[in-house]
Amino acid sequence: MASIHKKKRSVLPGFGISMGFTILYLSLIVLFPLSGIVLKSAGQSWSKFWETVTDPRVVASIQISFNTAFYAALVNAVFGLIVAWVLVRYTFPGKRLIDGLVDLPFALPTAVAGIALTSIYAPNGLLGSFFMQYGIKTAYSQIGITIALIFIGLPFVVRTVQPVLEDLEKDVEEAAASLGASRWRTFRSIIFPAVLPSLLTGFALAFARSIGEYGSVVFISGNMPMKTEIAPLLIRTKLEQYDYTGATTIALVMLIISFVLLLLINLLQWRASRRTINV
């Protein structure tokens, strides 16, 4: 009887030790650097803080960063789902090659990606010259920034949605088809609710990655203040001018806005997961 009630030993250390290491690691890597931003920004007066935050150039750069990041993540959510669906549900020549190309933005240095995208989408580039015939300026505009962010954010959506699609049984779709459901209704009622939580996760990851992106954007954006200047570039500009307080103030504002938006996205993801479980 004693052996039956004997407590099972865990392979990893107990909860107390594991939690201690977790808090220590997160404090050293995440909490302490973020608290440094807060403390540095708190060292100035409220009037100086408000003056920096409401500066038209700062407001424009933050708006450009969040707008382009949102649109890029939205595009990736749509086309990332399609790419993941094709990789999971179909077999075709070159499938492994395409599957490997999805991860290329993870391995490629962002500066190299930025130079390559700029050369292609510049007014005299291969694709840029084509769009210029229709009066569409890709490079050195917010469109170019969005293109660069789409490039670096696509893998987050594909790799998040792909495992869910692999676990999704085809029998349910076949049953819906046998009952007379159209393809659109099958997708809307069966497939989309199942992948929605993971799709929101991929959207949040791509959005968060795009907000702080610098290397792939700095070349294709053109860096024109009030037009194509992103917040990370403005932060670096202030650091080069030894305006550390101004740089940390902009970083703090972006941190707060990003945290609130990601919190809302996680809330939507949680509600979608609850709805899927209840169904």
N, C-alpha and C positions, 0 to 999 in steps of 0.2 A: 504493500500500500504506500509505503514511503517513497518508493521509486516512481509510483504513478503520479503522486502529487509533487514530485521533484520539479523545481522550477527550471524551465528550459533556458539554456545559456544562449545568448545572442552572439553571432559571429563578430559583430562590431561592438565597440564599447557601449556601456549603458547609457541611458538617456541623459543622466547628469553630465557625464564626460563629453558626450557627443554635442549636447546643447552648449556646453562651455566653449568647445572648439568652434562651434558654429557662430556664436556671438562674437568671439575674439576675431575670427577670420573676417566676418562682415564689418566689424568695427574698424579693423586695419585697412580693409580694401575699399569700403563704401562709406561708412558713417563718418570717420575722421576727415577724409577729404571734403565731403559735403559740408560738414560742420565748419571746416576752414573757410569755405565760401561764405557761409552765413556770418561767421565772426568778422571776416574781412569787410563784408558789406555793412555790418552793424557798427563799424568804427567811424562812420560818417554821420552827419546830421540828417534828419528826415528831409529837410529842404533840399540838401544836395542829392540825396537818394532819389527824390521825386523829380528833381531837375534832370538827372541822368536817365531815368526811366521814361519820362515824357518827351525827351529829345526827339524831334521828328525823324532823324536819321536812325535812331535806335528803334523807334516804333516801326518804321518801314522795314528794317532788316529782320526784326522778329516776325512781322506779318508775312514777309516773303518766305522765311524759313518754314513757318507752320503751314502756310497755304500750299507751297510746293510739296512739302512732306505729306500732307493729307491727300492731295490729288495723286501723288505717286503711289502711296499705299492703297488708295482706292483702285487704281488701275491694276496694281499687282494682285489685289484680292480677286478681281474678275478673271484676269488672264492666268494668274497663278493657279486658280481652281481648274481652269481648262487644261493647263499643262500637266497638272497632277493627275487629272482624269485620264488624259491620253497615255501617260506613262504607266498608269495602273491597269487600265482596262484593255489596252491594245498591245499587240505584238507586231513589230515591224522592223525591217532592216535599219540598223543604226540607232536602235533604242538605247543601248548602253552609252553610246556617244552623246546623245542628247541628254540623257540622265546625268552624265558627268559634266556637261556644259552648264547645267543648272547651278552647280556649285562653283563655277569659275569665279564669280564675284567674291567669294569667300577667300580664294587663294591669290587673286590678282591684286597687286598693290593699287590702292585707290588713286594715287597720282598717275599711274600708268593708264588706268581706266579713263581718267579725266582727259589726258592728252589724246588718247585714241578717240574718244567720243567727240572732242573738239575738232579734230582733224576731219572726222566724217561729217559732222553737222555744221561746220563752218560754211559761210556763204559760198566759198569756192570748193567745198568738200563734195564727196560723192552723193550724200543724201541732202546736205544743206543746199546745194545748187538746185536740186530738184524742187525742194519746197520754196525756194526763193522765186521760182517762176510763177508761183501762185501768191506771192506777197507774204509768205510765212517765214519769219525769221526764227530759226531754231537755236543755233548757238548765240551766246551773248544776250540771252533773254530768259525770262522765267520758264519758257517752254524747254529750253536747254537744261535748266536746273532740274526740272521735273523728269526729263529723260535720264539724266545721270542718277537721280534718286530711284527711278524705276529699275535701272540696271543693278544697283547695289541691294535693292530690297526684294527682288523677285524670289531668291532662294528661301527667304524666311517663310513666305506663304506656301510655296510648293512643298518644302520639307515638313511643314506643320500639318498640311492637309493630307499629304500622301499616305501616312500610316492609317488614318481614319478611313480613307477610301479602300485601302487594302483589307481592312477588317469588315467592310460593309458587304453583307451577303447579297449575291445576285438573285437569290430565290425570292426575296421580297419584291424586287423590281419585276421579276417574271410573273409573280402572283398578281401584282397591280396591272400588268399588261393583259393578263388573261381575264381580268375582271372588266376590261374595257377602258382602262385609264390611258389617256394620251401621254406622250413623252413629256410634255411640259408639266402636266399634273403629277406624273410620277416624280419628276425632278423637284417640283415645288412641295409636294406632300411627304416624300420619303427621303430623297437624297439630301436636299438642302437643309432640312432640320437636323439631320445627323451630322453634317459637316460644319454647321454654323458656329458651334463653339470653337472648333479648331481654326476656322476661317477668321474669326474675330481675334484669336490669339496671333495668327500670322499677320493680320492687319496691324495689330498693336506692335509687334516686333519690328515690322517694316517701317511703321511710322516712327517709332522710337529711334531706330537706326538712322533714319533719314534726317531727323531734327538736328543731330549733332554732326552730320557728315560734312567733311571739309575737302579732302583730297580730290575726290572725283568731281566736285562742283566748282572749285576755285578757278579752274581753267575755262570751263565752258560757260560760266556765268557772266564773265566780262567785268564783274566787280564794280559796277557803276552805283554809287550811293543813291539811295531813294528809288532805285529801279531794279537792280539785280544783285545788290550786296546782301549776303546772308549774314545771320547773327554770328556764327562761328568766326567768319572772316573779320567782322567788326571787333570781336573780342580780341583776336590776334593783333589787329591794328592798335587797339588801346594798350595791349601789353608791350608792343614795340615802342609806343610812346611813353612807357613807364607809368601809365595810368592804371595801376593795378586795382584800385578801388572801383573805377568805372567798369573794368573788365569783369570783376567779380559780381558787380551789381547786375549787369546784363545776364551773366550766367545764372544768378539767383532767380531772376525773373523767368528765364527759360525753364529752369528747374521746377519752379512752382507750377507754371502752366503745363509742363509735360506731365508732372505728377497728377494733376487734377484730370487731365484728359485720359491718361492711362488708367486712372482709377475708375472713370466712367466706362471705359471700354471693358475693363475687367468685370464691372458690375453687369454690363450687358451680356458678357460671356457667361457669367454665373447664372443669370436669369435664363439664357438660352439652354444651358446645361440642365437646369431644373425642369424646364419645359419639355426637353427631350426625354428625360427620365420619367416624367409623369405620363408622357404619351406612350 
